[in-house]
Each structure stands twice: as C-alpha cells, then as structure tokens.
Amino acid sequence: MSSNPSHGFQRLLLAASLGICGAAQAATPVFVNELHYDNSGGDLGEEIEIAGPAGTDLNGWSLVLYNGSATQLNRYDTINLAGVIADQSGGGFGVLSFPAPGLQNGAPDGVALVDASNTVVQFLTYEGGFTPIDGPAAGMAGTDIGVAETASTPVGMSLQLQGSGSRYEDFTWVGESAASFGSINSTQSFAGGNGGAQPPVSQCGQPATLISAIQGTGASSPLGGTVQHVEAVVTANFQGSGNLSGLFLQQAEADADPATSEGLFVFSNTPVNVGDRVHVVGTVTEFFELTELNNLSSLDVCGSGNPLPAPVEVSLPFAHAGEPERWEGMLVSLPQTLTVTENYNLARYGELLLSSGGRLLTPTQIALPGQAAIAAAADNALNQLLVDDGSNIQNPDPVIYPQPGDLSAANTLRSGYGVTGATGVLSYGFGAYRLEPTQVLNFAADNARPAVPAVDARAALKVASFNVLNFFNGDGLGGGFPTARGANTQQEFARQRAKIVKAIHELNADVLGLMEIENDGYAATGAIADLVNGLNQLAGVERYAFVNPGVNKVGTDEITVGLIYQPAKVQLVGSAAILDAAVDPRFIDNKNRPAIAQTFLDKTSNKMLTIAVNHLKSKGSDCNDINDPDTGDGQGNCNITRTSAAEALADWLANDPTQTGSHNALIIGDLNAYAQEDPIAALKNAGYVNLIEQSVGNQAAYSFVFDGASGYLDHALANTELTPQVKAVGEWHINADEPRALDYNTEFKSAGQIAGFYAADAYRSSDHDPLLVQVFVAGDLDSDGDADSADASLFRQQLGKCTGASGFNAEADYDHSGCVTMGDYRIWYAYYKAYSVAGNAN
C-alpha cells in the first residue's frame, strides 16, 4: 500500500472524472453542468445542474457543499438529489437542476457530486482550489472550474459548460451566460450517446496493441499519452475505492523480448472477474511511475474462466535497480524463503518489507564507513521487496497480515519471520516495487518472541541498558498531558508505564541505565521517581531506587539519562559524576545528553563497578551549526560530535570521575552509532572492548530496525580490567522486531484496535531492545573471571590483613569487618564451591 496518503484520494478523483461505465458499454459520465452562486444585490436563483445519460437515476445521490476558507475546509450543507434524467438531446442525454439556496460566494468554495454509494463522482471548486478535511471529499484536491461570478454578475446569469461530447472532459466552463437550468446549455451539444439504443458493438476481437509494446523496455511507456486498445486476461482484481481502484491484465501472447513486461494495470471499477478476457480502450499513463491504462472509453468482457498465465519466478536480490521493471504488472512468485526485514508501516499502510538470506543489516553495522558501507547499502537496496495489502486505505481495520488471522497483540508479525512462496502481481508506486499478493502469504514464526536472557549462575551482578522511548509522566500528579514528548494523554501514559515497568521487572537487572526519560528532576513527581514507584508496586516491595546526581536537572535537553538499582544487591559508593562541556569541551552537551557515572559495590562479589550511562546525539539531528553534517559515508549527521564525545568519555573515566578507586568501568547506553562507526572505534582505541561484538557478533546483534535494516545502537563496552570478568552478554528482542502499532499509542487506531493491539506486557514497550550484561564472579580475587586455586592462594595471602596494611584487598573482606578473617574464608570457600557447580552447569 502506498505510503503517500493522497494516493487513494487522487485515484478517487480520477475515477470521478471517468464517470460510470458498465461491461460492454462506453463510459457515460454524470457531472455538474451549470452553476449559479453570486449576483448583484441579494443572491437569487442559486442553483446547480447535473448532466448525464438518459435513464440515470439520481435518487440517493447528493451535492455536498464545501467552504474553502483556510480556517474551515469543511462541508456546510448537503442537497439530496432525486429524479431520473430524461433524454433532452435526442441522443440519450439530459439534465436535472436543483435549487441551492445559500450557496456560498467563493474565494474559494466547492461542491462534491456524490453517488448513492457515497462515492465522490466529482469535486469541483470555484475561485480557487482547496482540499477539505471532512465529509465524503475529505483529502481530495478540488478541481477549480476556472471561471467565477461576482457581486456585479447580473441576475439571471450562470456559469456553464460548452462544447460537444459525452463526458465532462469534453466540455469547457464559460462564465456569465444566460441561465438555462433544466435545459441543455445553448452552446452545448451531446454527441456519442446511443439515443437509447442497444449498447454499442463489442470491441472484442478488434485489433489491439500488445502490452509489451505499451510497457517498452524502459521505466516509462514509449506510448505514453496515446489511446490504445488492449485485449488480455484479468490476473488480479483490486477494484473499489478502498482497494487500488483497478485490475491487472496480462498478455498470453508474449513477445520474444524478456525485457518487456506482459502485464498492465488498468484503472477501472467496471466489474470484472479474475480469468475474464477483456478488451479495453484507454489512455496510456505513468501514474507515480506505474505504467497503466486509464481514462477508459470502453471495457468489454470477451469471455470468462480463462486460465491465468503461470507466475514468473522472481528471486531476490535483483540484478540491478531496473530489473523488476521487466515484470511490472505481471503475476510473479518468489520461491525463496524470504525474511520480514521491516514491519514499520504494517498497520499504517498495510506494508511489510521482505529480503533474502535473512534480515538486512545496517551497512555500518558490518562495514567500515565510506565506500564499504556505501556498497553494503547498495546491496541492501537490491535485496528487498515491499509487500502491500492491495489497498489505498490508511490505518486499515483489520490489518490483514499476518495470515491467517489479523494483527493483534497476541498475533504479532515480527521482523525475522519467514515467508515462503509469495505469489502476486508486481506493481510499482511511490518509489518502490511492491508485491500485491493474490494468494495467502504463509508466514513462519522463525523469530518468535524470546524469553528474558538466561541468568548465568556464575555471575554475581546484572547490568542492563534500556532506551525507554520518551517516558514523560506529565505533571506527575495524573495531569499535564500532552507533554513535549511521549504520551499525549493520561490514558496513553498509563499504557506506556505498564509496558515499561513490566519489561524492566522481567529483566530483573541489579543496575539499569535509562535513556530518553523526562529531564524533570528527582522529586517525587519526577519521571524517574514515577518509574521506580511503578516497579516497586509491581514487585510488592521497595526493591528499586534511583541515583540522584544532586542537581535539579542533568543538562538542558528535554530528555536525559538515569540509573536505577536494587539496594539489596548493590550499594552506592561515592557520589554520581556528570560529564558535560564544563568538564571537557569536546563533549558538546547541547547536542549529546550529559553522561552520568556512578560507582556501585556489588554486595555479592564485594567488587566495585563504575557505570557510565550515555545518550549521544542522533543521526537524524541537524549539526550544521557546528559544521558536522552528513558526509555520505553511512554515519549520518553529527558523527564528529559523537566521536569527540566518545573520546572525552574514555578520558573522563580513566581519571576516576567518582573518586572511588574503582578499577572496573562499563560504558552503556544509546550511543547512536553502529558497530563499525567512528565513536565505537574511538572507545575501542581507548582500550574498551565492545561486549556485544565480542559475545554476540556484529552479523547477529541488533537492537534497532531502521529503513529496513537492523543493527545495534545500544552498547556495552568494558575497560581492560572488567573485560575478563564479563560472564554473559545478551540482547532481549522485545521491541525492535515488533510492529509499532502494538505500542501504547492510541492514534491512528480504531476503538477495537486500541484494545486489540495493546497488552500490558513487555513487547513493543519501546523502539529499542534492552541489553543485559552479567559480570563478576564471587570469590574471584585475581579478577580473571573464575574462582579457582589461584584465588585460594591469594586469599591465604590476605588472611589476617586489615585496612591500611600493605597489599590489603578489600574484596576479600566479605563481612566488612576491616580485616580478612576465617569468617571471610568460610564465605569465600562457599563462593568457590558454588562457582564449581555453576561452571559445570554452564
């Protein structure tokens, strides 16, 4: 389905200009033929006349009157029509006129002619054009008739069509002529009617142009703008204003040139069936770069039940960008097992994106910035195909994918799902080739919703990072919505809060770094306090607390970073430190969010860890004011800004910003940089290890899906001392793979979807996936990641030492008595034995 919201309305408008037509009959439109709305003095005789084929029944039709003022753009009255048009021309045409008292005086205004099925047949404006916002013509760009009346127009005059023909397009508007309401205009003659005789002789079997000749070998038809006859078989029917308002034809008599397509879209709602052989006469047009036949003068059904051409087998990736053009409009099948690589517009426009060989990866996730990343992006562009739902409706209800069944909170369609044997017509629209399926898609849940990353029994401490997608709690008292970001209403916030709290609770991290939380301080009404309250309510005990860095706000951005923790598991050591431009001018804090670092004592292992949580400047932001634009190397905007911040961050942590003497440092957060980009390289050059790269691998890891490709912006990097003590690293794929419609928002959803798309669970609680790092082994005195005989030897050396003694290691003082005693040995030995058991289990 098109991502352009005007697509369907443009189609409706074009349908209106074609009028109505039936199988084996020439098109015979119905249209506004005469209009009067203004004259000198008080307006008199305001009226609208409708012309059309004799026998047209206008009962149930209406004229909807629109005010085009920029502050209104809405309907102000409706005139219900009645009557049957009589033959006044002798050739099968006539008019009916309807009083329109109160018809407004333009600059601009308009009138929509609406048929009995509530379809807009014609939307005309006068004294300028506009697009209304309500009623049957909502979203339709009006066609200005180009003539007008004024307060000086004499009484008894009107605006009329003149010329000769049988359709609205055959005539021209003229101004201020003597009114002739109820009669055919004096300068108008109707030609081409059948005078009430039998329908014209069928065109079936008459000479016709091969579709391949219309399609040609290029992107545009060599016959564009010409009227052509085509006779072929209907392969797919997407008729109706809620669908694509047309059908696809395919020529059984293929030419010898494989570069020319045998398929063609025909814009027509004349009823047909798949398998009908039809003869159509119309104009060859490029509609948003789709070659099609429209403005039909006839459509004849020549026979039914014809076999369909065998679908052409098409495989991804395409050989080159223009290759799909050779199959435009044709039945195709994709025999490969393809992967859903993006579902962002699934509920908005009924679209999803498929790729071969698994999901597409963000170029700078796997390739160095520059030519390598540019080449990877080019490969991605060839290895994708949109699947549409055959509809022009925005926010469809139901959302038909996945099949069988419809989209819901319980029936999701995740990126990573497989599709085998997709079959349909290959079409084009709004910059992309797209498959309009003609058979049910067979989805396989190859990437089912995952459980929480497994707990590593060897690890003592769990640290997580989570971008909570604009967690703004209004005024903290149940009001204050909408806020600058996040939820627009208290209802939305309650839905958002429930999902975020559920996700964090299930993650059960001892320390959690937050990004995109409202920067509104640390009082009881603040967002971070609200989040912690929600966690404790769910836990049933005061399990969580937050780090208060001792300032009213951290930086000046609307969002900030934060840290929450479980006091039963860790203890704060010293005070939190903040990295901003005042500390290091390389860290531009009106672009990047200031970083927060806090040292924690793990109560199990007795080890200290300094955690720095970060949120660097986004790729889509504008950094032109500091001469840091997108250079085209794949890293987006503000790359220098992020890289400089990363360098400043590494230097800051090297100088122990919390002044605690902690040797272990962990950088977490949304760095807005993929694995191969400069900011990550800067941190690695400073001695940090990319834990996701090391443990998961850049070909497999992701936390975010954008533009059809997956990669990770959410990082965990350990310094040299910490790296050997890392026991497990994982991403929890609860968000990036899920359709965005399953989030907390209520906009663009029906009442049923507001309920059915939502569940108070962890899935689509944000747009980023959280990550979990498990570190430290209790009893590991040499910090090599195990508890073994070497640690036993070190403990014996510590036995009897007290605080202040040379070589005293506070980690061995498990009971915090100030001295290492046999009581500490018993604790250490229990850890040693537990590690042996856990090591065998893992």
C-alpha positions, 0 to 999 in steps of 0.5 A, spaced: 500 500 500 502 506 498 505 510 503 503 517 500 496 518 503 493 522 497 494 516 493 487 513 494 484 520 494 487 522 487 485 515 484 478 517 487 478 523 483 480 520 477 475 515 477 470 521 478 472 524 472 471 517 468 464 517 470 460 510 470 461 505 465 458 498 465 461 491 461 460 492 454 458 499 454 462 506 453 463 510 459 457 515 460 459 520 465 454 524 470 457 531 472 455 538 474 453 542 468 451 549 470 452 553 476 449 559 479 452 562 486 453 570 486 449 576 483 448 583 484 444 585 490 441 579 494 443 572 491 437 569 487 436 563 483 442 559 486 442 553 483 446 547 480 445 542 474 447 535 473 448 532 466 448 525 464 445 519 460 438 518 459 435 513 464 440 515 470 437 515 476 439 520 481 435 518 487 440 517 493 445 521 490 447 528 493 451 535 492 455 536 498 457 543 499 464 545 501 467 552 504 474 553 502 476 558 507 483 556 510 480 556 517 474 551 515 475 546 509 469 543 511 462 541 508 456 546 510 450 543 507 448 537 503 442 537 497 439 530 496 438 529 489 432 525 486 429 524 479 431 520 473 434 524 467 430 524 461 433 524 454 433 532 452 438 531 446 435 526 442 441 522 443 440 519 450 442 525 454 439 530 459 439 534 465 436 535 472 437 542 476 436 543 483 435 549 487 441 551 492 439 556 496 445 559 500 450 557 496 456 560 498 460 566 494 467 563 493 474 565 494 474 559 494 468 554 495 466 547 492 461 542 491 462 534 491 457 530 486 456 524 490 453 517 488 448 513 492 454 509 494 457 515 497 462 515 492 465 522 490 463 522 482 466 529 482 469 535 486 469 541 483 471 548 486 470 555 484 475 561 485 480 557 487 482 550 489 482 547 496 482 540 499 477 539 505 478 535 511 471 532 512 465 529 509 465 524 503 471 529 499 475 529 505 483 529 502 481 530 495 484 536 491 478 540 488 478 541 481 477 549 480 472 550 474 476 556 472 471 561 471 467 565 477 461 570 478 461 576 482 457 581 486 456 585 479 454 578 475 447 580 473 441 576 475 439 571 471 446 569 469 450 562 470 456 559 469 456 553 464 459 548 460 460 548 452 462 544 447 460 537 444 461 530 447 459 525 452 463 526 458 465 532 462 472 532 459 469 534 453 466 540 455 469 547 457 466 552 463 464 559 460 462 564 465 456 569 465 451 566 460 444 566 460 441 561 465 438 555 462 437 550 468 433 544 466 435 545 459 441 543 455 446 549 455 445 553 448 452 552 446 452 545 448 451 539 444 451 531 446 454 527 441 456 519 442 450 517 446 446 511 443 439 515 443 437 509 447 439 504 443 442 497 444 449 498 447 454 499 442 458 493 438 463 489 442 470 491 441 472 484 442 476 481 437 478 488 434 485 489 433 489 491 439 496 493 441 500 488 445 502 490 452 509 489 451 509 494 446 505 499 451 510 497 457 517 498 452 523 496 455 524 502 459 521 505 466 516 509 462 511 507 456 514 509 449 506 510 448 505 514 453 499 519 452 496 515 446 489 511 446 490 504 445 486 498 445 488 492 449 485 485 449 488 480 455 486 476 461 484 479 468 490 476 473 488 480 479 482 484 481 483 490 486 477 494 484 473 499 489 475 505 492 478 502 498 482 497 494 487 500 488 481 502 484 483 497 478 485 490 475 491 487 472 491 484 465 496 480 462 498 478 455 498 470 453 501 472 447 508 474 449 513 477 445 520 474 444 523 480 448 524 478 456 525 485 457 518 487 456 513 486 461 506 482 459 502 485 464 498 492 465 494 495 470 488 498 468 484 503 472 477 501 472 471 499 477 467 496 471 466 489 474 470 484 472 472 477 474 479 474 475 480 469 468 475 474 464 478 476 457 477 483 456 478 488 451 479 495 453 480 502 450 484 507 454 489 512 455 496 510 456 499 513 463 505 513 468 501 514 474 507 515 480 511 511 475 506 505 474 505 504 467 497 503 466 491 504 462 486 509 464 481 514 462 477 508 459 472 509 453 470 502 453 471 495 457 468 489 454 468 482 457 470 477 451 469 471 455 470 468 462 474 462 466 480 463 462 486 460 465 491 465 468 498 465 465 503 461 470 507 466 475 514 468 473 519 466 478 522 472 481 528 471 486 531 476 490 536 480 490 535 483 483 540 484 478 540 491 478 535 497 480 531 496 473 530 489 473 523 488 476 521 493 471 521 487 466 515 484 470 511 490 472 504 488 472 505 481 471 503 475 476 510 473 479 512 468 485 518 468 489 520 461 491 525 463 496 524 463 503 524 470 504 525 474 511 520 480 514 526 485 514 521 491 516 514 491 519 514 499 520 508 501 516 504 494 517 498 497 520 499 504 517 499 502 510 498 495 510 506 494 508 511 489 510 518 489 507 521 482 505 529 480 503 533 474 502 538 470 506 535 473 512 534 480 515 538 486 512 543 489 516 545 496 517 551 497 512 555 500 518 553 495 522 558 490 518 562 495 514 567 500 515 564 507 513 565 510 506 565 506 500 564 499 504 558 501 507 556 505 501 556 498 497 553 494 503 547 499 502 547 498 495 546 491 496 541 492 501 537 496 496 537 490 491 535 485 496 528 487 498 521 487 496 515 491 499 509 487 500 502 491 500 495 489 502 492 491 495 489 497 498 489 505 498 486 505 505 490 508 511 490 505 518 486 499 515 481 495 520 483 489 520 490 489 518 490 483 514 497 480 515 499 476 518 495 470 515 491 467 517 488 471 522 489 479 523 494 483 527 493 483 534 497 483 540 497 476 541 498 475 533 504 479 532 508 479 525 515 480 527 521 482 523 525 475 522 519 471 520 519 467 514 515 467 508 515 462 503 512 462 496 509 469 495 505 469 489 502 476 486 502 481 481 508 486 481 506 493 481 510 499 482 508 506 486 511 511 490 518 509 489 518 502 490 516 495 487 511 492 491 508 485 491 500 485 491 499 478 493 493 474 490 494 468 494 495 467 502 502 469 504 504 463 509 508 466 514 513 462 519 514 464 526 522 463 525 523 469 530 518 468 535 518 472 541 524 470 546 524 469 553 528 474 558 536 472 557 538 466 561 541 468 568 548 465 568 549 462 575 556 464 575 555 471 575 554 475 581 551 482 578 546 484 572 547 490 568 542 492 563 541 498 558 534 500 556 532 506 551 525 507 554 522 511 548 520 518 551 517 516 558 514 523 560 509 522 566 506 529 565 505 533 571 506 527 575 500 528 579 495 524 573 495 531 569 499 535 564 498 531 558 500 532 552 507 533 554 513 535 549 514 528 548 511 521 549 504 520 551 499 525 549 494 523 554 493 520 561 490 514 558 496 513 553 501 514 559 498 509 563 499 504 557 506 506 556 508 505 564 505 498 564 509 496 558 515 499 561 515 497 568 513 490 566 519 489 561 524 492 566 521 487 572 522 481 567 529 483 566 530 483 573 537 487 572 541 489 579 543 496 575 539 499 569 541 505 565 535 509 562 535 513 556 530 518 553 526 519 560 523 526 562 529 531 564 524 533 570 528 532 576 528 527 582 522 529 586 517 525 587 513 527 581 519 526 577 519 521 571 524 517 574 521 517 581 514 515 577 518 509 574 521 506 580 514 507 584 511 503 578 516 497 579 516 497 586 508 496 586 509 491 581 514 487 585 510 488 592 516 491 595 521 497 595 526 493 591 528 499 586 531 506 587 534 511 583 541 515 583 540 522 584 546 526 581 544 532 586 542 537 581 535 539 579 536 537 572 542 533 568 543 538 562 538 542 558 535 537 553 528 535 554 530 528 555 536 525 559 539 519 562 538 515 569 540 509 573 536 505 577 538 499 582 536 494 587 539 496 594 539 489 596 544 487 591 548 493 590 550 499 594 552 506 592 559 508 593 561 515 592 557 520 589 554 520 581 559 524 576 556 528 570 560 529 564 558 535 560 562 541 556 564 544 563 568 538 564 571 537 557 569 541 551 569 536 546 563 533 549 558 538 546 552 537 551 547 541 547 547 536 542 549 529 546 545 528 553 550 529 559 553 522 561 552 520 568 557 515 572 556 512 578 560 507 582 556 501 585 559 495 590 556 489 588 554 486 595 555 479 592 562 479 589 564 485 594 567 488 587 566 495 585 563 497 578 563 504 575 557 505 570 557 510 565 550 511 562 550 515 555 545 518 550 549 521 544 546 525 539 542 522 533 543 521 526 537 524 524 539 531 528 541 537 524 549 539 526 550 544 521 551 549 526 557 546 528 559 544 521 558 536 522 553 534 517 552 528 513 558 526 509 555 520 505 559 515 508 553 511 512 554 515 519 549 520 518 549 527 521 553 529 527 558 523 527 564 528 529 560 530 535 559 523 537 566 521 536 569 527 540 564 525 545 566 518 545 573 520 546 572 525 552 568 519 555 574 514 555 578 520 558 573 522 563 573 515 566 580 513 566 581 519 571 576 516 576 570 521 575 567 518 582 573 518 586 572 511 588 578 507 586 574 503 582 578 499 577 572 496 573 568 501 568 562 499 563 560 504 558 552 503 556 547 506 553 544 509 546 550 511 543 547 512 536 552 509 532 553 502 529 558 497 530 563 499 525 562 507 526 567 512 528 565 513 536 565 505 537 572 505 534 574 511 538 572 507 545 575 501 542 582 505 541 581 507 548 582 500 550 574 498 551 572 492 548 565 492 545 561 486 549 556 485 544 561 484 538 565 480 542 559 475 545 554 476 540 557 478 533 556 484 529 552 479 523 547 477 529 546 483 534 541 488 533 537 492 537 534 497 532 530 496 525 531 502 521 529 503 513 529 496 513 535 494 516 537 492 523 543 493 527 545 495 534 545 502 537 545 500 544 552 498 547 556 495 552 563 496 552 568 494 558 575 497 560 581 492 560 580 490 567 572 488 567 573 485 560 575 478 563 570 478 568 564 479 563 560 472 564 554 473 559 552 478 554 545 478 551 540 482 547 532 481 549 528 482 542 522 485 545 521 491 541 525 492 535 522 486 531 515 488 533 510 492 529 509 499 532 502 499 532 502 494 538 505 500 542 501 504 547 499 509 542 492 510 541 492 514 534 491 512 528 487 506 531 480 504 531 476 503 538 477 495 537 484 496 535 486 500 541 484 494 545 486 489 540 493 491 539 495 493 546 497 488 552 500 490 558 506 486 557 513 487 555 513 487 547 513 493 543 514 497 550 519 501 546 523 502 539 529 499 542 531 492 545 534 492 552 541 489 553 543 485 559 550 484 561 552 479 567 559 480 570 563 478 576 564 472 579 564 471 587 570 469 590 574 471 584 580 475 587 585 475 581 579 478 577 580 473 571 573 471 571 573 464 575 574 462 582 579 457 582 586 455 586 589 461 584 584 465 588 585 460 594 592 462 594 591 469 594 586 469 599 591 465 604 595 471 602 590 476 605 588 472 611 589 476 617 590 483 613 586 489 615 585 496 612 591 500 611 596 494 611 600 493 605 597 489 599 590 489 603 584 487 598 578 489 600 574 484 596 576 479 600 573 482 606 566 479 605 563 481 612 566 488 612 569 487 618 576 491 616 580 485 616 580 478 612 578 473 617 576 465 617 569 468 617 571 471 610 574 464 608 568 460 610 564 465 605 569 465 600 570 457 600 562 457 599 563 462 593 568 457 590 564 451 591 558 454 588 562 457 582 564 449 581 557 447 580 555 453 576 561 452 571 559 445 570 552 447 569 554 452 564 
